[in-house]
Amino acid sequence: MEKDFKLLIKAYYLLAKPGIIYSNLFTAIGGFFLAERGNFSIGIFFAMIFGLGFVIGSACAFNNYIDRNIDAKMSRTKKRAIPSKTIPTKHAIIFAVILGVLGFSLLLFFTTLLAGVIAFIGFLFYIVFYSIEKRRSEFGTIVGSISGAVPPVVGYCVVTGKFDIAAFLLFLILVIWQMPHFYAIAIFRKEDYNAASIPVLPLKKGIHTTKEHIIVYILAYIVAVSSLTAFGYTGYTFLITNLLVGIMWLGLALNGLQWTDNEKWARRLFFFSLVVIVVFSVLLVINHFLR
């Protein structure tokens, strides 16, 4: 009985896609500390963490419901709670609603109205526009990147209460970063996407074209991340370290043009993209203490 209860709790926990929650909160913390100017409020900080975390978990739970038929066709997702019938669809929807109500309540009542509105825009893009577009064309990745770029902006606007150049640059950087990250996944998970009839770029335009897109986006990332220093929001430690990591990322992407083992190369690029975003987020926090 106790074992079954623990398994059920774990199923609900995984329904909210904790990996996505934690990675997005990591960038949100970076945005928070970029904006913070010495009036740190631990109450507002944790309201942002839990509020945004619940909102992201709600969006992911809704996504699991929306994608239940697709997930059943893909080897990496067919054992998820809804396709495997561990959690009934009705219960999954109730769980998603509860998380959403909790999350938006925390953001709206304990942070800023703007942060709550921006979080809702990201929520809407993820469960509506991304769900529609990813089934229709290869541009679904771009639409999905909008929701993925919202957390650092929320973290920033929780502190400032305004959307300014820094907020826009955070949004732009995260949109650009996600494209090589998800294109790499699309390459090494190409067969899964094909089985589920999801028209990702490698299936629509080929792997070589996808590699070219990756290179262009990484170049754009290097420019975008440098702009935070150019506009005076970050220091030279932030700039130089991100440039070095970005150049390494670009080198790996350029090297991919020569690789024939595309899956192995794509996995390497994917994991290095995680290094890139971790370095970026940590340096935003460090930058706060170096000012």
MOPEHU-V895507 format. One record per backbone hydrogen bond with DSSP energy under -1.0 kcal/mol. NH is the residue of the N-H (numbers start at 1). CO is the residue of the C=O. If there is no record, write none. Layout:
BEGIN
NH CO
NH CO
END
This chain:
BEGIN
5 1
6 2
7 3
8 4
9 5
10 6
11 7
12 8
13 9
14 10
15 11
16 12
17 14
21 17
22 18
23 19
24 20
25 21
26 22
27 23
28 24
29 25
30 26
31 27
32 28
33 29
34 30
35 31
36 32
45 41
46 42
47 43
48 44
49 45
50 46
51 47
52 48
53 49
54 50
55 51
56 52
57 53
58 54
59 55
60 56
61 57
62 58
63 59
64 60
65 61
66 62
67 63
68 65
71 67
72 68
73 70
77 74
78 74
80 77
84 80
85 82
86 81
87 81
92 88
93 89
94 90
95 91
96 92
97 93
98 94
99 95
100 96
101 97
102 98
103 99
104 100
105 101
106 102
107 103
108 104
109 105
110 106
111 107
116 112
117 113
118 114
119 115
120 116
121 117
122 118
123 119
124 120
125 121
126 122
127 123
128 124
130 125
132 128
133 129
134 130
136 133
137 133
140 137
143 139
144 140
145 141
148 144
149 145
150 147
154 150
155 151
156 152
157 153
158 154
160 156
161 157
168 164
169 165
170 166
171 167
172 168
173 169
174 170
175 171
176 172
177 173
178 174
181 177
182 178
183 179
184 180
185 181
186 182
187 183
188 184
189 185
190 187
193 189
194 190
195 191
196 192
197 194
198 193
200 198
203 200
204 200
205 201
210 206
211 207
212 208
213 209
214 210
215 211
216 212
217 213
218 214
219 215
220 216
221 217
222 218
223 219
224 220
225 221
226 222
227 223
230 226
231 227
232 229
233 228
234 228
239 235
240 236
241 237
242 238
243 239
244 240
245 241
246 242
247 243
248 244
249 245
250 246
251 247
252 248
253 249
254 250
255 251
256 252
257 254
258 255
262 260
265 261
266 262
267 263
268 264
269 265
270 266
271 267
272 268
273 269
274 270
275 271
276 272
277 273
278 274
279 275
280 276
281 277
282 278
283 279
284 280
285 281
286 282
287 283
288 284
289 285
290 286
END
